[in-house]
Amino acid sequence: MPHVIRRTGGTPTVRLRRDRALTIEVSDEATTSPHLRHARVQDEDGRGLLIVAPLAGRWGARCTPDGKATWVEEALDSDEQPIPVGR
C-alpha cells in the first residue's frame, strides 16, 4: 500500500470481499492502467503485479468515476471455515 499512497493524489481504499473466492481490491485516483512489467533496479515501482499475479487466481483493473480499482482474486476451498471478523 505504500506505493499507492505515494502515487495517488487522494486517499486510496482497500476492500476485501469473501464469497467463493477472496477478492482484494485497491482503489485510487490514478488513471493509469496497471500492467505486468519487469522493473529496473533503480525503479521505485512496477513490481506489485509481477509479484501478485503468479500467486493470484485472477487479477484485473476497472475504471471508476474517481480513478481505477485494481483487484486480485484467489479461490477458496469449499470446506474452509469462515474467519471471524470483529464482534
PDB file of N, CA, C and O in Angstrom:
ATOM      1  N   MET A   1       0.801  -1.197   0.000  1.00  0.00           N
ATOM      2  CA  MET A   1       0.000   0.000   0.000  1.00  0.00           C
ATOM      3  C   MET A   1       0.852   1.274   0.000  1.00  0.00           C
ATOM      4  O   MET A   1       0.363   2.306  -0.459  1.00  0.00           O
ATOM      5  N   PRO A   2       2.108   1.259   0.492  1.00  0.00           N
ATOM      6  CA  PRO A   2       2.898   2.495   0.445  1.00  0.00           C
ATOM      7  C   PRO A   2       3.016   3.050  -0.963  1.00  0.00           C
ATOM      8  O   PRO A   2       3.001   4.268  -1.140  1.00  0.00           O
ATOM      9  N   HIS A   3       3.135   2.186  -1.979  1.00  0.00           N
ATOM     10  CA  HIS A   3       3.234   2.665  -3.356  1.00  0.00           C
ATOM     11  C   HIS A   3       1.974   3.435  -3.744  1.00  0.00           C
ATOM     12  O   HIS A   3       2.062   4.512  -4.333  1.00  0.00           O
ATOM     13  N   VAL A   4       0.822   2.895  -3.423  1.00  0.00           N
ATOM     14  CA  VAL A   4      -0.438   3.568  -3.758  1.00  0.00           C
ATOM     15  C   VAL A   4      -0.494   4.918  -3.068  1.00  0.00           C
ATOM     16  O   VAL A   4      -0.896   5.908  -3.680  1.00  0.00           O
ATOM     17  N   ILE A   5      -0.106   4.975  -1.832  1.00  0.00           N
ATOM     18  CA  ILE A   5      -0.156   6.234  -1.078  1.00  0.00           C
ATOM     19  C   ILE A   5       0.778   7.256  -1.695  1.00  0.00           C
ATOM     20  O   ILE A   5       0.435   8.437  -1.757  1.00  0.00           O
ATOM     21  N   ARG A   6       1.954   6.835  -2.155  1.00  0.00           N
ATOM     22  CA  ARG A   6       2.908   7.776  -2.765  1.00  0.00           C
ATOM     23  C   ARG A   6       2.447   8.260  -4.119  1.00  0.00           C
ATOM     24  O   ARG A   6       2.705   9.409  -4.477  1.00  0.00           O
ATOM     25  N   ARG A   7       1.776   7.424  -4.880  1.00  0.00           N
ATOM     26  CA  ARG A   7       1.492   7.726  -6.274  1.00  0.00           C
ATOM     27  C   ARG A   7       0.131   8.340  -6.548  1.00  0.00           C
ATOM     28  O   ARG A   7      -0.091   8.841  -7.651  1.00  0.00           O
ATOM     29  N   THR A   8      -0.762   8.324  -5.624  1.00  0.00           N
ATOM     30  CA  THR A   8      -2.099   8.843  -5.889  1.00  0.00           C
ATOM     31  C   THR A   8      -2.292  10.202  -5.231  1.00  0.00           C
ATOM     32  O   THR A   8      -1.658  10.513  -4.222  1.00  0.00           O
ATOM     33  N   GLY A   9      -3.161  10.995  -5.802  1.00  0.00           N
ATOM     34  CA  GLY A   9      -3.418  12.314  -5.246  1.00  0.00           C
ATOM     35  C   GLY A   9      -4.406  12.292  -4.098  1.00  0.00           C
ATOM     36  O   GLY A   9      -4.421  13.220  -3.289  1.00  0.00           O
ATOM     37  N   GLY A  10      -5.225  11.272  -4.003  1.00  0.00           N
ATOM     38  CA  GLY A  10      -6.253  11.193  -2.975  1.00  0.00           C
ATOM     39  C   GLY A  10      -5.952  10.098  -1.970  1.00  0.00           C
ATOM     40  O   GLY A  10      -4.812   9.660  -1.815  1.00  0.00           O
ATOM     41  N   THR A  11      -6.993   9.678  -1.302  1.00  0.00           N
ATOM     42  CA  THR A  11      -6.861   8.621  -0.306  1.00  0.00           C
ATOM     43  C   THR A  11      -7.235   7.288  -0.940  1.00  0.00           C
ATOM     44  O   THR A  11      -8.366   7.123  -1.396  1.00  0.00           O
ATOM     45  N   PRO A  12      -6.302   6.328  -0.977  1.00  0.00           N
ATOM     46  CA  PRO A  12      -6.641   5.024  -1.538  1.00  0.00           C
ATOM     47  C   PRO A  12      -7.552   4.255  -0.587  1.00  0.00           C
ATOM     48  O   PRO A  12      -7.545   4.496   0.620  1.00  0.00           O
ATOM     49  N   THR A  13      -8.326   3.342  -1.129  1.00  0.00           N
ATOM     50  CA  THR A  13      -9.182   2.495  -0.299  1.00  0.00           C
ATOM     51  C   THR A  13      -8.876   1.040  -0.614  1.00  0.00           C
ATOM     52  O   THR A  13      -8.507   0.693  -1.736  1.00  0.00           O
ATOM     53  N   VAL A  14      -9.036   0.199   0.397  1.00  0.00           N
ATOM     54  CA  VAL A  14      -8.838  -1.239   0.251  1.00  0.00           C
ATOM     55  C   VAL A  14     -10.144  -1.916   0.641  1.00  0.00           C
ATOM     56  O   VAL A  14     -10.747  -1.593   1.664  1.00  0.00           O
ATOM     57  N   ARG A  15     -10.568  -2.856  -0.191  1.00  0.00           N
ATOM     58  CA  ARG A  15     -11.809  -3.575   0.093  1.00  0.00           C
ATOM     59  C   ARG A  15     -11.527  -5.070  -0.017  1.00  0.00           C
ATOM     60  O   ARG A  15     -10.916  -5.526  -0.983  1.00  0.00           O
ATOM     61  N   LEU A  16     -11.976  -5.826   0.980  1.00  0.00           N
ATOM     62  CA  LEU A  16     -11.868  -7.278   0.965  1.00  0.00           C
ATOM     63  C   LEU A  16     -13.263  -7.855   0.829  1.00  0.00           C
ATOM     64  O   LEU A  16     -14.199  -7.412   1.495  1.00  0.00           O
ATOM     65  N   ARG A  17     -13.396  -8.844  -0.036  1.00  0.00           N
ATOM     66  CA  ARG A  17     -14.699  -9.500  -0.204  1.00  0.00           C
ATOM     67  C   ARG A  17     -14.460 -11.005  -0.207  1.00  0.00           C
ATOM     68  O   ARG A  17     -13.582 -11.507  -0.908  1.00  0.00           O
ATOM     69  N   ARG A  18     -15.258 -11.717   0.589  1.00  0.00           N
ATOM     70  CA  ARG A  18     -15.116 -13.165   0.673  1.00  0.00           C
ATOM     71  C   ARG A  18     -16.419 -13.818   0.259  1.00  0.00           C
ATOM     72  O   ARG A  18     -17.454 -13.618   0.895  1.00  0.00           O
ATOM     73  N   ASP A  19     -16.366 -14.594  -0.803  1.00  0.00           N
ATOM     74  CA  ASP A  19     -17.511 -15.352  -1.283  1.00  0.00           C
ATOM     75  C   ASP A  19     -16.940 -16.723  -1.659  1.00  0.00           C
ATOM     76  O   ASP A  19     -16.387 -17.406  -0.798  1.00  0.00           O
ATOM     77  N   ARG A  20     -17.059 -17.133  -2.898  1.00  0.00           N
ATOM     78  CA  ARG A  20     -16.406 -18.368  -3.341  1.00  0.00           C
ATOM     79  C   ARG A  20     -14.904 -18.148  -3.489  1.00  0.00           C
ATOM     80  O   ARG A  20     -14.126 -19.098  -3.584  1.00  0.00           O
ATOM     81  N   ALA A  21     -14.518 -16.885  -3.508  1.00  0.00           N
ATOM     82  CA  ALA A  21     -13.112 -16.502  -3.620  1.00  0.00           C
ATOM     83  C   ALA A  21     -12.855 -15.321  -2.690  1.00  0.00           C
ATOM     84  O   ALA A  21     -13.784 -14.631  -2.270  1.00  0.00           O
ATOM     85  N   LEU A  22     -11.607 -15.105  -2.381  1.00  0.00           N
ATOM     86  CA  LEU A  22     -11.199 -13.919  -1.630  1.00  0.00           C
ATOM     87  C   LEU A  22     -10.744 -12.893  -2.653  1.00  0.00           C
ATOM     88  O   LEU A  22      -9.841 -13.153  -3.447  1.00  0.00           O
ATOM     89  N   THR A  23     -11.375 -11.724  -2.629  1.00  0.00           N
ATOM     90  CA  THR A  23     -11.025 -10.649  -3.552  1.00  0.00           C
ATOM     91  C   THR A  23     -10.492  -9.473  -2.749  1.00  0.00           C
ATOM     92  O   THR A  23     -11.125  -9.023  -1.794  1.00  0.00           O
ATOM     93  N   ILE A  24      -9.331  -8.983  -3.140  1.00  0.00           N
ATOM     94  CA  ILE A  24      -8.729  -7.797  -2.536  1.00  0.00           C
ATOM     95  C   ILE A  24      -8.686  -6.735  -3.620  1.00  0.00           C
ATOM     96  O   ILE A  24      -8.131  -6.949  -4.698  1.00  0.00           O
ATOM     97  N   GLU A  25      -9.281  -5.586  -3.320  1.00  0.00           N
ATOM     98  CA  GLU A  25      -9.373  -4.511  -4.309  1.00  0.00           C
ATOM     99  C   GLU A  25      -8.797  -3.228  -3.722  1.00  0.00           C
ATOM    100  O   GLU A  25      -9.140  -2.840  -2.606  1.00  0.00           O
ATOM    101  N   VAL A  26      -7.929  -2.580  -4.471  1.00  0.00           N
ATOM    102  CA  VAL A  26      -7.347  -1.304  -4.065  1.00  0.00           C
ATOM    103  C   VAL A  26      -7.794  -0.260  -5.079  1.00  0.00           C
ATOM    104  O   VAL A  26      -7.557  -0.412  -6.277  1.00  0.00           O
ATOM    105  N   SER A  27      -8.440   0.801  -4.600  1.00  0.00           N
ATOM    106  CA  SER A  27      -8.906   1.884  -5.470  1.00  0.00           C
ATOM    107  C   SER A  27      -8.091   3.132  -5.186  1.00  0.00           C
ATOM    108  O   SER A  27      -7.730   3.412  -4.043  1.00  0.00           O
ATOM    109  N   ASP A  28      -7.809   3.876  -6.245  1.00  0.00           N
ATOM    110  CA  ASP A  28      -7.123   5.153  -6.081  1.00  0.00           C
ATOM    111  C   ASP A  28      -7.575   6.101  -7.182  1.00  0.00           C
ATOM    112  O   ASP A  28      -8.363   5.725  -8.050  1.00  0.00           O
ATOM    113  N   GLU A  29      -7.076   7.322  -7.143  1.00  0.00           N
ATOM    114  CA  GLU A  29      -7.483   8.342  -8.107  1.00  0.00           C
ATOM    115  C   GLU A  29      -6.620   8.368  -9.359  1.00  0.00           C
ATOM    116  O   GLU A  29      -6.865   9.175 -10.255  1.00  0.00           O
ATOM    117  N   ALA A  30      -5.625   7.509  -9.439  1.00  0.00           N
ATOM    118  CA  ALA A  30      -4.772   7.465 -10.625  1.00  0.00           C
ATOM    119  C   ALA A  30      -5.559   6.889 -11.803  1.00  0.00           C
ATOM    120  O   ALA A  30      -6.415   6.024 -11.621  1.00  0.00           O
ATOM    121  N   THR A  31      -5.269   7.365 -12.986  1.00  0.00           N
ATOM    122  CA  THR A  31      -5.992   6.888 -14.164  1.00  0.00           C
ATOM    123  C   THR A  31      -5.144   5.962 -15.032  1.00  0.00           C
ATOM    124  O   THR A  31      -5.619   5.471 -16.056  1.00  0.00           O
ATOM    125  N   THR A  32      -3.912   5.723 -14.642  1.00  0.00           N
ATOM    126  CA  THR A  32      -3.049   4.832 -15.415  1.00  0.00           C
ATOM    127  C   THR A  32      -3.439   3.379 -15.158  1.00  0.00           C
ATOM    128  O   THR A  32      -3.715   2.992 -14.023  1.00  0.00           O
ATOM    129  N   SER A  33      -3.457   2.591 -16.212  1.00  0.00           N
ATOM    130  CA  SER A  33      -3.798   1.176 -16.078  1.00  0.00           C
ATOM    131  C   SER A  33      -2.589   0.385 -15.601  1.00  0.00           C
ATOM    132  O   SER A  33      -1.480   0.593 -16.092  1.00  0.00           O
ATOM    133  N   PRO A  34      -2.791  -0.518 -14.652  1.00  0.00           N
ATOM    134  CA  PRO A  34      -1.665  -1.344 -14.203  1.00  0.00           C
ATOM    135  C   PRO A  34      -1.333  -2.382 -15.269  1.00  0.00           C
ATOM    136  O   PRO A  34      -2.214  -2.812 -16.014  1.00  0.00           O
ATOM    137  N   HIS A  35      -0.086  -2.781 -15.345  1.00  0.00           N
ATOM    138  CA  HIS A  35       0.333  -3.807 -16.289  1.00  0.00           C
ATOM    139  C   HIS A  35       1.549  -4.531 -15.736  1.00  0.00           C
ATOM    140  O   HIS A  35       2.304  -3.986 -14.931  1.00  0.00           O
ATOM    141  N   LEU A  36       1.724  -5.760 -16.179  1.00  0.00           N
ATOM    142  CA  LEU A  36       2.885  -6.541 -15.756  1.00  0.00           C
ATOM    143  C   LEU A  36       4.120  -6.012 -16.459  1.00  0.00           C
ATOM    144  O   LEU A  36       4.132  -5.849 -17.679  1.00  0.00           O
ATOM    145  N   ARG A  37       5.149  -5.749 -15.689  1.00  0.00           N
ATOM    146  CA  ARG A  37       6.407  -5.325 -16.288  1.00  0.00           C
ATOM    147  C   ARG A  37       7.536  -5.641 -15.335  1.00  0.00           C
ATOM    148  O   ARG A  37       7.338  -5.723 -14.122  1.00  0.00           O
ATOM    149  N   HIS A  38       8.699  -5.815 -15.876  1.00  0.00           N
ATOM    150  CA  HIS A  38       9.883  -6.057 -15.051  1.00  0.00           C
ATOM    151  C   HIS A  38      10.515  -4.706 -14.740  1.00  0.00           C
ATOM    152  O   HIS A  38      10.976  -3.996 -15.633  1.00  0.00           O
ATOM    153  N   ALA A  39      10.526  -4.371 -13.461  1.00  0.00           N
ATOM    154  CA  ALA A  39      11.100  -3.092 -13.044  1.00  0.00           C
ATOM    155  C   ALA A  39      12.623  -3.174 -13.091  1.00  0.00           C
ATOM    156  O   ALA A  39      13.219  -4.222 -12.845  1.00  0.00           O
ATOM    157  N   ARG A  40      13.220  -2.054 -13.410  1.00  0.00           N
ATOM    158  CA  ARG A  40      14.672  -1.965 -13.364  1.00  0.00           C
ATOM    159  C   ARG A  40      15.110  -1.782 -11.915  1.00  0.00           C
ATOM    160  O   ARG A  40      14.291  -1.431 -11.065  1.00  0.00           O
ATOM    161  N   VAL A  41      16.363  -2.008 -11.626  1.00  0.00           N
ATOM    162  CA  VAL A  41      16.882  -1.927 -10.259  1.00  0.00           C
ATOM    163  C   VAL A  41      16.604  -0.566  -9.642  1.00  0.00           C
ATOM    164  O   VAL A  41      16.270  -0.488  -8.460  1.00  0.00           O
ATOM    165  N   GLN A  42      16.733   0.511 -10.413  1.00  0.00           N
ATOM    166  CA  GLN A  42      16.567   1.854  -9.867  1.00  0.00           C
ATOM    167  C   GLN A  42      15.095   2.294  -9.773  1.00  0.00           C
ATOM    168  O   GLN A  42      14.808   3.325  -9.166  1.00  0.00           O
ATOM    169  N   ASP A  43      14.160   1.531 -10.363  1.00  0.00           N
ATOM    170  CA  ASP A  43      12.743   1.897 -10.309  1.00  0.00           C
ATOM    171  C   ASP A  43      12.190   1.760  -8.892  1.00  0.00           C
ATOM    172  O   ASP A  43      12.531   0.827  -8.165  1.00  0.00           O
ATOM    173  N   GLU A  44      11.339   2.696  -8.519  1.00  0.00           N
ATOM    174  CA  GLU A  44      10.697   2.639  -7.212  1.00  0.00           C
ATOM    175  C   GLU A  44       9.342   1.959  -7.263  1.00  0.00           C
ATOM    176  O   GLU A  44       8.725   1.728  -6.223  1.00  0.00           O
ATOM    177  N   ASP A  45       8.875   1.637  -8.452  1.00  0.00           N
ATOM    178  CA  ASP A  45       7.569   0.999  -8.574  1.00  0.00           C
ATOM    179  C   ASP A  45       7.598  -0.014  -9.704  1.00  0.00           C
ATOM    180  O   ASP A  45       8.629  -0.200 -10.350  1.00  0.00           O
ATOM    181  N   GLY A  46       6.465  -0.673  -9.945  1.00  0.00           N
ATOM    182  CA  GLY A  46       6.366  -1.585 -11.064  1.00  0.00           C
ATOM    183  C   GLY A  46       6.521  -3.051 -10.731  1.00  0.00           C
ATOM    184  O   GLY A  46       6.531  -3.886 -11.635  1.00  0.00           O
ATOM    185  N   ARG A  47       6.641  -3.389  -9.462  1.00  0.00           N
ATOM    186  CA  ARG A  47       6.844  -4.777  -9.080  1.00  0.00           C
ATOM    187  C   ARG A  47       5.592  -5.455  -8.532  1.00  0.00           C
ATOM    188  O   ARG A  47       5.547  -6.683  -8.473  1.00  0.00           O
ATOM    189  N   GLY A  48       4.588  -4.703  -8.133  1.00  0.00           N
ATOM    190  CA  GLY A  48       3.421  -5.243  -7.446  1.00  0.00           C
ATOM    191  C   GLY A  48       2.715  -6.353  -8.189  1.00  0.00           C
ATOM    192  O   GLY A  48       2.558  -7.452  -7.655  1.00  0.00           O
ATOM    193  N   LEU A  49       2.286  -6.089  -9.411  1.00  0.00           N
ATOM    194  CA  LEU A  49       1.570  -7.116 -10.171  1.00  0.00           C
ATOM    195  C   LEU A  49       2.478  -8.273 -10.556  1.00  0.00           C
ATOM    196  O   LEU A  49       2.017  -9.411 -10.644  1.00  0.00           O
ATOM    197  N   LEU A  50       3.723  -8.013 -10.782  1.00  0.00           N
ATOM    198  CA  LEU A  50       4.663  -9.072 -11.126  1.00  0.00           C
ATOM    199  C   LEU A  50       4.778 -10.072  -9.971  1.00  0.00           C
ATOM    200  O   LEU A  50       4.957 -11.268 -10.203  1.00  0.00           O
ATOM    201  N   ILE A  51       4.677  -9.594  -8.740  1.00  0.00           N
ATOM    202  CA  ILE A  51       4.731 -10.457  -7.562  1.00  0.00           C
ATOM    203  C   ILE A  51       3.383 -11.130  -7.319  1.00  0.00           C
ATOM    204  O   ILE A  51       3.331 -12.327  -7.036  1.00  0.00           O
ATOM    205  N   VAL A  52       2.303 -10.379  -7.426  1.00  0.00           N
ATOM    206  CA  VAL A  52       0.974 -10.874  -7.065  1.00  0.00           C
ATOM    207  C   VAL A  52       0.356 -11.783  -8.133  1.00  0.00           C
ATOM    208  O   VAL A  52      -0.289 -12.772  -7.788  1.00  0.00           O
ATOM    209  N   ALA A  53       0.535 -11.476  -9.396  1.00  0.00           N
ATOM    210  CA  ALA A  53      -0.134 -12.209 -10.476  1.00  0.00           C
ATOM    211  C   ALA A  53       0.096 -13.723 -10.435  1.00  0.00           C
ATOM    212  O   ALA A  53      -0.866 -14.472 -10.603  1.00  0.00           O
ATOM    213  N   PRO A  54       1.324 -14.207 -10.221  1.00  0.00           N
ATOM    214  CA  PRO A  54       1.508 -15.664 -10.182  1.00  0.00           C
ATOM    215  C   PRO A  54       0.846 -16.320  -8.971  1.00  0.00           C
ATOM    216  O   PRO A  54       0.540 -17.511  -9.005  1.00  0.00           O
ATOM    217  N   LEU A  55       0.627 -15.565  -7.916  1.00  0.00           N
ATOM    218  CA  LEU A  55       0.026 -16.102  -6.699  1.00  0.00           C
ATOM    219  C   LEU A  55      -1.492 -16.062  -6.728  1.00  0.00           C
ATOM    220  O   LEU A  55      -2.148 -16.843  -6.039  1.00  0.00           O
ATOM    221  N   ALA A  56      -2.043 -15.176  -7.505  1.00  0.00           N
ATOM    222  CA  ALA A  56      -3.494 -14.978  -7.552  1.00  0.00           C
ATOM    223  C   ALA A  56      -4.114 -15.852  -8.636  1.00  0.00           C
ATOM    224  O   ALA A  56      -3.484 -16.155  -9.649  1.00  0.00           O
ATOM    225  N   GLY A  57      -5.357 -16.249  -8.402  1.00  0.00           N
ATOM    226  CA  GLY A  57      -6.085 -16.984  -9.426  1.00  0.00           C
ATOM    227  C   GLY A  57      -6.396 -16.098 -10.618  1.00  0.00           C
ATOM    228  O   GLY A  57      -6.267 -16.515 -11.769  1.00  0.00           O
ATOM    229  N   ARG A  58      -6.810 -14.865 -10.328  1.00  0.00           N
ATOM    230  CA  ARG A  58      -7.136 -13.883 -11.375  1.00  0.00           C
ATOM    231  C   ARG A  58      -6.789 -12.502 -10.849  1.00  0.00           C
ATOM    232  O   ARG A  58      -6.710 -12.294  -9.638  1.00  0.00           O
ATOM    233  N   TRP A  59      -6.584 -11.570 -11.748  1.00  0.00           N
ATOM    234  CA  TRP A  59      -6.405 -10.166 -11.363  1.00  0.00           C
ATOM    235  C   TRP A  59      -6.904  -9.305 -12.504  1.00  0.00           C
ATOM    236  O   TRP A  59      -7.040  -9.761 -13.639  1.00  0.00           O
ATOM    237  N   GLY A  60      -7.172  -8.056 -12.183  1.00  0.00           N
ATOM    238  CA  GLY A  60      -7.621  -7.141 -13.213  1.00  0.00           C
ATOM    239  C   GLY A  60      -7.765  -5.733 -12.671  1.00  0.00           C
ATOM    240  O   GLY A  60      -7.440  -5.455 -11.517  1.00  0.00           O
ATOM    241  N   ALA A  61      -8.250  -4.864 -13.511  1.00  0.00           N
ATOM    242  CA  ALA A  61      -8.462  -3.467 -13.130  1.00  0.00           C
ATOM    243  C   ALA A  61      -9.698  -2.975 -13.851  1.00  0.00           C
ATOM    244  O   ALA A  61     -10.059  -3.472 -14.917  1.00  0.00           O
ATOM    245  N   ARG A  62     -10.335  -1.992 -13.250  1.00  0.00           N
ATOM    246  CA  ARG A  62     -11.504  -1.379 -13.880  1.00  0.00           C
ATOM    247  C   ARG A  62     -11.498   0.112 -13.582  1.00  0.00           C
ATOM    248  O   ARG A  62     -10.994   0.557 -12.551  1.00  0.00           O
ATOM    249  N   CYS A  63     -12.058   0.858 -14.491  1.00  0.00           N
ATOM    250  CA  CYS A  63     -12.181   2.301 -14.290  1.00  0.00           C
ATOM    251  C   CYS A  63     -13.307   2.562 -13.293  1.00  0.00           C
ATOM    252  O   CYS A  63     -14.309   1.848 -13.262  1.00  0.00           O
ATOM    253  N   THR A  64     -13.122   3.585 -12.494  1.00  0.00           N
ATOM    254  CA  THR A  64     -14.161   4.037 -11.575  1.00  0.00           C
ATOM    255  C   THR A  64     -14.403   5.517 -11.878  1.00  0.00           C
ATOM    256  O   THR A  64     -13.601   6.140 -12.574  1.00  0.00           O
ATOM    257  N   PRO A  65     -15.485   6.080 -11.371  1.00  0.00           N
ATOM    258  CA  PRO A  65     -15.727   7.506 -11.608  1.00  0.00           C
ATOM    259  C   PRO A  65     -14.594   8.409 -11.087  1.00  0.00           C
ATOM    260  O   PRO A  65     -14.393   9.515 -11.588  1.00  0.00           O
ATOM    261  N   ASP A  66     -13.861   7.920 -10.079  1.00  0.00           N
ATOM    262  CA  ASP A  66     -12.799   8.725  -9.466  1.00  0.00           C
ATOM    263  C   ASP A  66     -11.389   8.260  -9.794  1.00  0.00           C
ATOM    264  O   ASP A  66     -10.433   8.817  -9.255  1.00  0.00           O
ATOM    265  N   GLY A  67     -11.220   7.263 -10.656  1.00  0.00           N
ATOM    266  CA  GLY A  67      -9.881   6.753 -10.953  1.00  0.00           C
ATOM    267  C   GLY A  67      -9.937   5.321 -11.432  1.00  0.00           C
ATOM    268  O   GLY A  67     -10.497   5.037 -12.490  1.00  0.00           O
ATOM    269  N   LYS A  68      -9.349   4.399 -10.647  1.00  0.00           N
ATOM    270  CA  LYS A  68      -9.362   2.997 -11.020  1.00  0.00           C
ATOM    271  C   LYS A  68      -9.362   2.118  -9.775  1.00  0.00           C
ATOM    272  O   LYS A  68      -9.027   2.562  -8.677  1.00  0.00           O
ATOM    273  N   ALA A  69      -9.744   0.867  -9.975  1.00  0.00           N
ATOM    274  CA  ALA A  69      -9.682  -0.149  -8.927  1.00  0.00           C
ATOM    275  C   ALA A  69      -8.918  -1.336  -9.499  1.00  0.00           C
ATOM    276  O   ALA A  69      -9.250  -1.827 -10.578  1.00  0.00           O
ATOM    277  N   THR A  70      -7.909  -1.793  -8.791  1.00  0.00           N
ATOM    278  CA  THR A  70      -7.127  -2.959  -9.184  1.00  0.00           C
ATOM    279  C   THR A  70      -7.452  -4.062  -8.193  1.00  0.00           C
ATOM    280  O   THR A  70      -7.462  -3.829  -6.984  1.00  0.00           O
ATOM    281  N   TRP A  71      -7.717  -5.263  -8.692  1.00  0.00           N
ATOM    282  CA  TRP A  71      -8.136  -6.345  -7.807  1.00  0.00           C
ATOM    283  C   TRP A  71      -7.381  -7.632  -8.111  1.00  0.00           C
ATOM    284  O   TRP A  71      -6.923  -7.859  -9.231  1.00  0.00           O
ATOM    285  N   VAL A  72      -7.264  -8.467  -7.086  1.00  0.00           N
ATOM    286  CA  VAL A  72      -6.731  -9.824  -7.214  1.00  0.00           C
ATOM    287  C   VAL A  72      -7.726 -10.760  -6.546  1.00  0.00           C
ATOM    288  O   VAL A  72      -8.402 -10.386  -5.587  1.00  0.00           O
ATOM    289  N   GLU A  73      -7.808 -11.980  -7.062  1.00  0.00           N
ATOM    290  CA  GLU A  73      -8.788 -12.939  -6.555  1.00  0.00           C
ATOM    291  C   GLU A  73      -8.121 -14.293  -6.382  1.00  0.00           C
ATOM    292  O   GLU A  73      -7.320 -14.716  -7.216  1.00  0.00           O
ATOM    293  N   GLU A  74      -8.460 -14.966  -5.295  1.00  0.00           N
ATOM    294  CA  GLU A  74      -7.957 -16.307  -5.046  1.00  0.00           C
ATOM    295  C   GLU A  74      -9.117 -17.185  -4.613  1.00  0.00           C
ATOM    296  O   GLU A  74      -9.843 -16.842  -3.680  1.00  0.00           O
ATOM    297  N   ALA A  75      -9.297 -18.313  -5.283  1.00  0.00           N
ATOM    298  CA  ALA A  75     -10.378 -19.237  -4.946  1.00  0.00           C
ATOM    299  C   ALA A  75     -10.154 -19.806  -3.546  1.00  0.00           C
ATOM    300  O   ALA A  75      -9.018 -20.023  -3.124  1.00  0.00           O
ATOM    301  N   LEU A  76     -11.246 -20.042  -2.841  1.00  0.00           N
ATOM    302  CA  LEU A  76     -11.186 -20.634  -1.511  1.00  0.00           C
ATOM    303  C   LEU A  76     -11.686 -22.073  -1.581  1.00  0.00           C
ATOM    304  O   LEU A  76     -12.540 -22.404  -2.404  1.00  0.00           O
ATOM    305  N   ASP A  77     -11.147 -22.921  -0.714  1.00  0.00           N
ATOM    306  CA  ASP A  77     -11.637 -24.292  -0.633  1.00  0.00           C
ATOM    307  C   ASP A  77     -13.063 -24.281  -0.110  1.00  0.00           C
ATOM    308  O   ASP A  77     -13.379 -23.509   0.795  1.00  0.00           O
ATOM    309  N   SER A  78     -13.922 -25.114  -0.657  1.00  0.00           N
ATOM    310  CA  SER A  78     -15.324 -25.127  -0.249  1.00  0.00           C
ATOM    311  C   SER A  78     -15.513 -25.592   1.185  1.00  0.00           C
ATOM    312  O   SER A  78     -16.512 -25.238   1.812  1.00  0.00           O
ATOM    313  N   ASP A  79     -14.576 -26.380   1.726  1.00  0.00           N
ATOM    314  CA  ASP A  79     -14.721 -26.853   3.111  1.00  0.00           C
ATOM    315  C   ASP A  79     -13.999 -25.968   4.121  1.00  0.00           C
ATOM    316  O   ASP A  79     -13.940 -26.295   5.307  1.00  0.00           O
ATOM    317  N   GLU A  80     -13.457 -24.865   3.659  1.00  0.00           N
ATOM    318  CA  GLU A  80     -12.741 -23.935   4.529  1.00  0.00           C
ATOM    319  C   GLU A  80     -13.720 -23.233   5.462  1.00  0.00           C
ATOM    320  O   GLU A  80     -14.789 -22.797   5.033  1.00  0.00           O
ATOM    321  N   GLN A  81     -13.359 -23.125   6.726  1.00  0.00           N
ATOM    322  CA  GLN A  81     -14.217 -22.477   7.717  1.00  0.00           C
ATOM    323  C   GLN A  81     -14.077 -20.957   7.620  1.00  0.00           C
ATOM    324  O   GLN A  81     -12.986 -20.458   7.344  1.00  0.00           O
ATOM    325  N   PRO A  82     -15.155 -20.222   7.842  1.00  0.00           N
ATOM    326  CA  PRO A  82     -15.079 -18.757   7.805  1.00  0.00           C
ATOM    327  C   PRO A  82     -14.133 -18.225   8.877  1.00  0.00           C
ATOM    328  O   PRO A  82     -13.979 -18.818   9.945  1.00  0.00           O
ATOM    329  N   ILE A  83     -13.521 -17.124   8.574  1.00  0.00           N
ATOM    330  CA  ILE A  83     -12.645 -16.446   9.526  1.00  0.00           C
ATOM    331  C   ILE A  83     -13.487 -15.399  10.255  1.00  0.00           C
ATOM    332  O   ILE A  83     -14.048 -14.511   9.613  1.00  0.00           O
ATOM    333  N   PRO A  84     -13.586 -15.484  11.596  1.00  0.00           N
ATOM    334  CA  PRO A  84     -14.383 -14.495  12.316  1.00  0.00           C
ATOM    335  C   PRO A  84     -13.754 -13.104  12.214  1.00  0.00           C
ATOM    336  O   PRO A  84     -12.536 -12.956  12.317  1.00  0.00           O
ATOM    337  N   VAL A  85     -14.577 -12.108  12.015  1.00  0.00           N
ATOM    338  CA  VAL A  85     -14.105 -10.731  11.895  1.00  0.00           C
ATOM    339  C   VAL A  85     -14.813  -9.875  12.928  1.00  0.00           C
ATOM    340  O   VAL A  85     -16.025  -9.671  12.849  1.00  0.00           O
ATOM    341  N   GLY A  86     -14.059  -9.373  13.897  1.00  0.00           N
ATOM    342  CA  GLY A  86     -14.621  -8.480  14.914  1.00  0.00           C
ATOM    343  C   GLY A  86     -15.776  -9.088  15.677  1.00  0.00           C
ATOM    344  O   GLY A  86     -16.046 -10.284  15.578  1.00  0.00           O
ATOM    345  N   ARG A  87     -16.440  -8.263  16.426  1.00  0.00           N
ATOM    346  CA  ARG A  87     -17.620  -8.686  17.188  1.00  0.00           C
ATOM    347  C   ARG A  87     -18.714  -7.678  17.009  1.00  0.00           C
ATOM    348  O   ARG A  87     -19.799  -7.839  17.567  1.00  0.00           O
TER     349      ARG A  87
END
